[in-house]
Structure formats: C-alpha cells, structure tokens
Amino acid sequence: MATSEQNYDALVLELKEISLLAYTAAVLGWDEQTQLPRNAANYRGDQLSLLAKLVHERLVAPKLGDLLSSLKASPLPGAADSDAAVNVRQTRRVVDRARKMPSSLVQELARVAVVAQHAWVEARKNSDFAAFAPMLEQMIGLKKQQAACLGPTAHPYDALIDEYEPGETAAGVAEVFVSLRGPLVDLVGRIAQVSHKGKGALLTGDFPRAGQEAFAREASVAIGFDFDRGRMDTSTHPFCTHLGPSDTRISTRYDERHFNDAFFGVLHESGHGLYQQGLPVEHFGTPCGEYTSMGIHESQSRLWENFVGRRRSFWRHFFPKLQQRFPATKAVSEDDWYRAVNHVAPGFIRVEADEATYNLHVLLRFELETALISGDLSVSDLPGAWNEKMKAYLGLTPPDAARGVLQDIHWSSGGVGYFPTYTLGNLYAAQFFAKAQEDLGDLDSSFARGDFKPLLDWLRANIHSKGQRYGARELVRRVTGKPLSAAPLLAHLALKAKEAYGV
C-alpha cells in the first residue's frame, strides 16, 4: 500500500501533467488571437475542444479522485496554509466543479468560444450586432447550461463568477457597487462642473506606431517585465496569457492618432505578466503556483496601469523620454501631460475609460450579463438595454455597435462572470498600494528615478509568492490587516481629482 507521501507525490505529478495539457491549449489560444488565418477558426475550435475534453477527463478520472480520497484523512497536509494542504484543497475544489460538468458541454464551450470570437471580430469590424447575435445566443445558452450543472446557487450567475473569483456571488458584487456608485457619480458630476477641464486632447495627435511600440516596451521593461521570459504582440483585444513557467505573452493594439490605447494597455497587460512571472516556479502546475483569483490578477494590472502609470512621479521620469520619442509633445508641459493622462470624461470604450468612470462601465456589464443568465434579458434586446444603461450611467448613447455592445471580447469567449473582477481588482489594488506606501515609504522618489523594483519586490513577497494559499478577500486581510473596503479607492480618486481639477 502506498504511503501518504507517495500518494501526494503522485497527485502533484498528475496535476503537472494536466497543466501541460492546459498550457498546450493556451498556446493554441494565443495563436488564435494573434496569428490565426481568418478561415481557420472552425478547425482551431475542434483542436481546443479536444484538448478541453482531455483535461476534463483527467480531472474527473478515478485516479485523481482516489488520490484525493487517500489524502483526506492523512496528517500529511498539516496546517491549512501548508503547500500540501493548499494543493489538496484547491484540487478538490476544481475536481468537484469538473465532475458536475458533462464532457460534451466542456467540449462545446471550448469549440463555440473559438468560432464565436472570430464572428465577434468580424462583427465588431463592421459594427454589425445582428451578424454576431446567433453566436452570442448559442454561447449564452451554453453558459446557462453550465450554471445549471454547477448549481444550485442563490443566483445562477453565482456559479459562473465563482470560476473567476472563488467564493464571490452576485449579491456580494452588487454590494460592492452600492458602496461605489453614489460617490463615483458625485465625483464625476463635480468634475463636470469645472470650467478648466483636463487636457485630454493632448493624447490625440501624431504618435507613430513604431515609436509607441518602442516607448511602451521601454516602460514595460522598467517596471520589471522580463522579455527573456515573455513577448508582446498585437491583437484585436489586448490580453495576457501564460504558456509556461518562462513564457508569458502580452498583446496590445495601436492607434497612431491616440496615445492612450497602446501605452496604458501595455502597462495593464504587463501588470498581469508581472504577476505570472512572479508565481513560484517550483510549484508550477499545482495550485501553490497558480494565481489566487482573477480579481487579484486584475489588481496587479490596474495597480501598474493606474496607481503607478498615471502617477505624477512616474511621468517625472518618463516625460522627457516621451518628448524625445514624439517631437509633437515638446510643446507640452509636464503638468499638462499629467492632467491629460488623468483626464476625467465619460466615454464609450471601457478599456479607454478614466479611473473615475471605469467602474460605471463594469457596473453596466455586470447588470446586463446577470440579466442574460437569469433570462430577464434576451440577446435580441441587448443592444437597446446596453444603450439605455450607457445613457443612465455615463450620459452617452453609442453611435454604433462597435463603440457599444460589441466592444468587448468577453461574452464571445464565454467569459460571463469575468467583468466584476475588474472592479474588485480596482478595490484590491487601492488597498494593496496604500499598504505598500505605508511599508516602503517614499515610493514617489523611487518612481521619479525610474526605480520600480522596491514596489515589485513588495508585490512578489506579499502577493505573487502566495499562489492560491489564501482566497482573495483573505489575502487582502492578511496583506493589509483590514477587510476589503471601498475607502482606499475612493480616497485615491478624490486625491487625483483634487490635483487635476481642484475639486
């Protein structure tokens, strides 16, 4: 009879082999987003469907279940936050979810995601929601089936958000938005009354792609992204993906008339990449070597994009480099540029939104996708509902579907339940950054010198190295000593508004 140690070693080996299959699928997913020929989507869907089936079969196979059962009463896992306890506990959670899902549904979700994403790319290009609607109908139907399999839950959406933010619920997310909605609407309203508004137009001009790419890469390297273990490409929707312990890919998109899109997109995706590159390599393939949740992942991207990248001290270092790279900015003052990158004004596009209005974009999507999953909203009524909420929350009506209901990739890829993690990430980021400032002292002097290592080292020690040792809210409490709160984010936004607008 095998010992507990032998069974645990066998469990780890099984997990690492399953991860090899999953990351092989991720390679095909990256290629699909960046390189795949237009007419190859159906076959790529079949490939990813097969790999999803193989991963699912390994997760629900008796072998993995028997290994988990043998360790259930074993003293080996020890303390709740030991490596063995984390790996056993988190594996059991994944296996329990997998056992509730029929293999046929897993395969179909993977296949349809590929075909639907390519339908979305074409529909977005042509601003044609009707062309995409049949694929979205199919995807929403599959997500409803998934929620039913994973339930029962208080709301069918709970089963879907749990995939990205374990333990979170629709009610919990709604409570977060209640704490933010009033103060954000008030802040945006007060800024709107200021006659001398920010210099947002300075971000529009002549920004050649080659210069943008070089400048964004320089910033990515400066904050710590390792291009010997990663690369950057272009895609319709920016993303970050992890293909192995030394292979993290980020992507962006370029608009030669707008600076914001690529630069802050690269900072955002580099933040994701830094988290992936900071996970413990020795635990790769097991929960101890995987990220905590998508909300914590988003906290890292939003922290580098906003709490660092839109900070005055960041531009004290990078503004002279910007002026060298883009001659048209030489007539711009550093103060005006700082106000420009922190310009607050409602806009149509979420990924281009300022910090103050961003969470209103997320609220809109959260309310729409919960209604889609509950059956209170049909796909055919989605464009109208989108426009109504955009008008209510941001005072705007999208001029076309590309700048409205078709702007995000998430629903085409099956990412229903993902959107709330952006706002959770903003809350986590604010609380983490406030604690880092408390622990490290004068970060602004460090940033002004172009030295971002102290902050990165702090994040590595307190967040990246923990893997899935703790849940998201527990990690926040352990790192900051306080439960999750909207106060740090609201304080951060209020300070920015005072600096840029005097309100």
MOZI-V544197 format. One record per pair of residues at least 12 apart in sequence whose C-alpha atoms are under 7 Angstrom apart, sorted by sequence separation. I is the first residue (numbers start at 1). GAP is how many residues later the second one is. If there is no record, write none. Layout:
I,GAP / I,GAP
This chain:
120,12 / 147,12 / 158,12 / 239,12 / 342,12 / 344,12 / 119,13 / 147,13 / 157,13 / 238,13 / 252,13 / 238,14 / 252,14 / 155,15 / 238,15 / 319,15 / 235,16 / 229,17 / 230,17 / 231,17 / 232,17 / 233,17 / 234,17 / 235,17 / 236,17 / 462,17 / 229,18 / 230,18 / 231,18 / 232,18 / 233,18 / 234,18 / 235,18 / 116,19 / 229,19 / 230,19 / 231,19 / 232,19 / 233,19 / 234,19 / 250,19 / 386,19 / 68,20 / 250,20 / 383,22 / 25,23 / 248,25 / 272,25 / 275,25 / 364,25 / 25,26 / 312,26 / 112,27 / 238,27 / 272,28 / 240,29 / 271,29 / 272,29 / 21,30 / 239,30 / 271,30 / 270,31 / 310,31 / 240,32 / 269,32 / 310,32 / 22,33 / 109,33 / 240,33 / 268,33 / 271,33 / 360,33 / 21,34 / 242,34 / 268,34 / 60,35 / 59,36 / 245,36 / 268,36 / 18,37 / 267,37 / 268,37 / 60,38 / 267,38 / 59,39 / 60,39 / 245,39 / 18,40 / 264,41 / 56,42 / 209,45 / 225,45 / 435,45 / 56,47 / 209,47 / 216,47 / 220,47 / 369,47 / 101,48 / 208,48 / 225,48 / 346,48 / 428,48 / 432,48 / 100,49 / 207,49 / 225,49 / 431,49 / 53,50 / 100,50 / 206,50 / 207,50 / 216,50 / 220,50 / 224,50 / 348,50 / 206,51 / 207,51 / 212,51 / 205,52 / 207,52 / 11,53 / 53,53 / 97,53 / 204,53 / 205,53 / 366,53 / 52,54 / 53,54 / 204,54 / 349,54 / 365,54 / 366,54 / 52,55 / 203,55 / 204,55 / 348,55 / 11,56 / 203,56 / 348,56 / 50,57 / 203,57 / 362,57 / 431,57 / 49,58 / 52,58 / 362,58 / 430,58 / 49,59 / 427,59 / 430,59 / 7,60 / 49,61 / 362,61 / 48,62 / 49,62 / 427,62 / 48,63 / 359,64 / 45,65 / 46,65 / 45,66 / 4,67 / 45,67 / 45,69 / 4,70 / 45,70 / 4,72 / 41,73 / 42,73 / 41,74 / 41,77 / 261,91 / 211,114 / 207,119 / 298,123 / 302,123 / 298,124 / 302,124 / 295,126 / 299,126 / 303,126 / 166,127 / 294,127 / 295,127 / 298,127 / 299,127 / 302,127 / 165,128 / 164,129 / 165,129 / 295,129 / 296,129 / 299,129 / 300,129 / 164,130 / 165,130 / 295,130 / 299,130 / 313,131 / 317,131 / 296,132 / 316,132 / 317,132 / 314,133 / 317,133 / 313,134 / 314,134 / 313,135 / 199,137 / 203,137 / 356,137 / 202,138 / 199,140 / 200,140 / 198,141 / 199,141 / 200,141 / 198,142 / 200,143 / 199,144 / 198,145 / 339,161 / 188,168 / 184,172 / 237,172 / 292,175 / 291,176 / 292,176 / 296,176 / 290,177 / 291,177 / 289,178 / 290,178 / 288,179 / 292,179 / 293,179 / 287,180 / 288,180 / 292,180 / 287,181 / 288,181 / 278,182 / 279,185 / 280,185 / 278,186 / 279,186 / 278,187 / 279,188 / 275,189 / 90,197 / 87,199 / 34,200 / 87,200 / 34,201 / 86,201 / 87,201 / 33,202 / 86,202 / 83,205 / 157,213 / 27,216 / 157,216 / 26,217 / 156,217 / 156,218 / 23,220 / 23,221 / 144,229 / 223,229 / 137,242 / 133,246 / 173,247 / 164,254 / 160,256 / 161,256 / 160,257 / 161,257 / 157,260 / 19,266 / 16,269 / 15,270 / 16,270 / 15,271 / 129,272 / 127,273 / 128,273 / 12,274 / 127,274 / 127,275 / 139,275 / 136,276 / 129,277 / 124,278 / 124,282 / 124,283 / 117,292 / 120,292 / 117,295 / 116,296 / 117,296 / 116,297 / 113,299 / 114,299 / 113,300 / 113,301 / 198,302 / 197,304 / 180,306 / 179,307 / 194,307 / 191,310 / 191,312 / 190,313 / 86,382 / 86,383 / 81,388
